[in-house]
Amino acid sequence: MAGHQSGEGKALVPPLPDPSELTASERKELVGKVLERAETLRREKRYKEAIDLLVDALRYGEEKAAIYFRLGNVYFDAGDLSRAEYAYQRAIQEDPRHASAHHNLGVVYRKQGKIAESVKMLKKARSLEIRYPKKVELTPEQKKLIWHVAWPMMLVPLGLLALVFFLAWLVGRLSGR
């Protein structure tokens, strides 16, 4: 586990622990931390460290599309368009529905002067965004608010249904006399 500390202390740096030493959930959690750390490194313009960390994380076999996508972002910011292109293509191979990878690949193509490919990728990205919108996870507070608004709204149709049955019963009683 040289170079890796979970939780507190020094940030994640390669080499990461051997994947065979970790459970699937531990690998997934570690890859999540790697992705966060690599994004921080990218923003700090510490591209080499971010690349080394992401390449090392590929050994885990988890979230490969996300890792390649993040690699593409790092390479793009570092000005290495050919490697960014390759990384985005790999992200798309891992997850053909990855709209952001399609979009960013379109941007790379545009910077490389490949306009037809750029337009094609950007259209594909837009199509994927429409067809497969990102899932939105609500916070517990949002869920509680929705429930407080929704349950009275569910009572209205039930009340109307009860009123219709009552009126039907009343008409039946009155016409039966």
N, C-alpha and C positions, 0 to 999 in steps of 0.2 A: 504494500500500500504506500509505497514511497511517493511523496509529492501530493497525496490526497488527504484532505482532512474534511470530514463531513461536519456540517453545522458551523461551529465557530472556528476562529483561527484563520490561518492563511487560506487564500483563495485556491480553487482548483487549478492545478497545473499538471502537465504530463510528467511522468507516466502515470496514468490512472491505474487503479487496481485491476488485476487479472479478471476478466469477465467470468471465468469459471468459478471464481471464489464467491460470486454474488448470486443471490436469487434473482428471478425475473423482475420482481417488484423493486429490488434494490438497484438493478441495472437501469430500469426505467426512471427511477428517482434520480440516479446519478446523471443520466443523460439530460434530464430536465435541468439539473443544476449546471451542467456543462453548457447547455444552450443559453441559459441566463448569463453565465459568466462570459461566454464568448461575445454576447451582445454588448456587455459592459466594456470588454476589451476593444471591440470594434469602435464603439463611441469614443473611447480614449485614444483611438488611432494606434493601438498596439496590435497591428495586424498579424505579425508573425506568431505572437503568443496565441491569438484567437485561432489561427489556422492550425497550429500544432495541437491545440486542445480539441478542436473539432475532428481533426483527422484521427486522433487517438480514440475519440469517442465512437467512431464508426465500428470499432471492434465489437461493440456491445450488441450490434444488430437491432437496436431499438431506435425508433424515430429517425430512420435513415433519411427520409424525405426532408424532414425538418433540419437535420444536420447539413445535408447538401445545400438546402436553401440558404441557411445561415452562412455556409462557406461561400456561396455565390455572392452574398451581400458583402462579406469581408473582402473577397477578391475584387469586387466592383469598386468598393471604396478605396482599395489599395491601388486601383488603376490597372489591374491585370484582367483585361476584358476577355481574353481567350480562356483563362481558368474560370472566370465567372460564368462564361457561356457553358463550359463543360459541367460546372457544378449545378447550374440550373437545369441543364438537360438531364443530369442524373437524378435530381429531385423529381422531375417530371416522370422519369422512368419508374421511380419508386412509388410515386403517387400521381397518376395521370390527371387527377382532379385538382391538383394543387394550383389554384388560380393565380396566386401570388408569384409562383415560380414561372408560370407562363408570361405573366405581365413583365417581370423583371428580365426574362430572357428577351422579350420584345424590346425593352429599353436597351439592352446590350446590343442587340442587332441594329437598332437605330444608331447607336454611337459608332458602330463598326461600318455604317453606311449600307447595311443590308436592309433596305427599306421594305421590300416585298415580304421578307421573313418577319420583319418587325410588325408590319400591319397584321400579318397572319397570326402571330403570337398574341398581339394585343386583342384582336377579335376573339380568339380562343379564350383568353383570360376573362373577357367580359361575359362570354357565353357560359363559362363555368361558374362565374359569380352569380349569374341569374339562375342557372340550373341547380347549383348546389350551394345555397347561401350558408354562411358560417353559422354554426349553432351558437346561440346566445345563452349563457348560463346566468340565471338570475340569482341575486343574493337572497339570503333568507328574509331580509327586510322587504325586498321587492316582492317576493312570493307572498308575504304576509299582507302587504298592501293590496295586491291583486285579489287575494282571497276576500279581504274586507269589502272590496268593490264588487266582486263576482257573486258572492252568495245572495245578496239581496236581488241581484238581477236574475238569478235562477228561480227565486220565489215568484216573480211576476208571471211567468208562463204557467206555473203550477196554480197560482191564484186564479188566473183567467180560466184555466181548465176546470177548476173547482166551481167557478161561477157558472160556466156553461152547463156542467152537470146539474148544478142546483136549479138553474133556470129550466132545464129540460125536465127535471123531476117536478118542479112547480107547475109547469104547463101541463104535464101529464096528470097531476093531481086535480088541477082546475078543470081540465077538459073531461075528466072521468066523472064528474058530478052530474 
